[in-house]
Amino acid sequence: MEALGRGCRFGHDRQAADMPDDPSGELISLLYKDFRETLFSQVMYLTGHDQQWTEDVVQETLIRAWQHSDTLNREPGMLRGWLLTVARRIVIDGWRNRRARPQEVELDSSENAEIADQTDQSLSALVISEALRYLDRKYQAVIYETYLTGHTVREAAVILGIPEGTVKSRLYAAMRTLRRSLGELGSR
C-alpha cells in the first residue's frame, strides 16, 4: 500500500537494482491485497450474491488490470475507481449475456428433469397398429403373443394351441406381410 500511496511508477524513475522482476505482478499483488475486500463486496452485490460469478468477475478484473498495468495510474483512489468500473462493466456484460440466452436451470430434483419425448415411439406404434389391421387374425395372434407380450415361440404355441413350427411359419409370413404393408404406408 505504501508504494501505491506514494504514487510509485514502475519504469524509469526506479534504480535498476531496486526494480522488481515483474512490476505488473507486483501491482496485481498490491491490488489484490489492498482492494480485494472492497472489490469482492461490490461485485457480490452487483451479481445478486452469486459467489461463483463474483469470483469470476474479480479474477477477470485483476487480469485486465495486469493487461493494462503499464498505463494504470497508481494513485489508490484512481486504482480503486478503475477496478470498480471495470468490474461493474463485466457484470453488466454478464447480465446482458444471461438475458440473451435461455435461462439455466439446475437439476437438483427429478421435477426439473427432462421428460423423454415419446412422439416417435407413439407414431411408430400407430403405424404398426394400422398395418396389423390388414393382417389375417391367425397372423395377428402370433405377432401379439410373441412380439407384444414377449412370449417365446414355445409359449405362444401352447397359448394358441398350435405346433411350434406353425407359429414360426406364421411369424415369418406375418413379418413379410407387415414389411410390405409398412413400405406401402411409408410411400403414401
C-alpha positions, 0 to 999 in steps of 0.5 A, a space after each residue: 500500500 505504501 508504494 501505491 500511496 506514494 504514487 510509485 511508477 514502475 519504469 524509469 524513475 526506479 534504480 535498476 537494482 531496486 526494480 522488481 522482476 515483474 512490476 505488473 505482478 507486483 501491482 496485481 499483488 498490491 491490488 489484490 491485497 489492498 482492494 480485494 475486500 472492497 472489490 469482492 463486496 461490490 461485485 457480490 452485490 452487483 451479481 445478486 450474491 452469486 459467489 461463483 460469478 463474483 469470483 469470476 468477475 474479480 479474477 477477470 478484473 485483476 487480469 485486465 488490470 495486469 493487461 493494462 498495468 503499464 498505463 494504470 495510474 497508481 494513485 489508490 483512489 484512481 486504482 480503486 475507481 478503475 477496478 470498480 468500473 471495470 468490474 461493474 462493466 463485466 457484470 453488466 456484460 454478464 447480465 446482458 449475456 444471461 438475458 440473451 440466452 435461455 435461462 439455466 436451470 439446475 437439476 437438483 430434483 427429478 421435477 426439473 428433469 427432462 421428460 423423454 419425448 415419446 412422439 416417435 415411439 407413439 407414431 411408430 406404434 400407430 403405424 404398426 397398429 394400422 398395418 396389423 389391421 390388414 393382417 389375417 387374425 391367425 397372423 395377428 395372434 402370433 405377432 401379439 403373443 410373441 412380439 407384444 407380450 414377449 412370449 417365446 415361440 414355445 409359449 405362444 404355441 401352447 397359448 394358441 394351441 398350435 405346433 411350434 413350427 406353425 407359429 414360426 411359419 406364421 411369424 415369418 409370413 406375418 413379418 413379410 406381410 407387415 414389411 410390405 404393408 409398412 413400405 406401402 404406408 411409408 410411400 403414401 
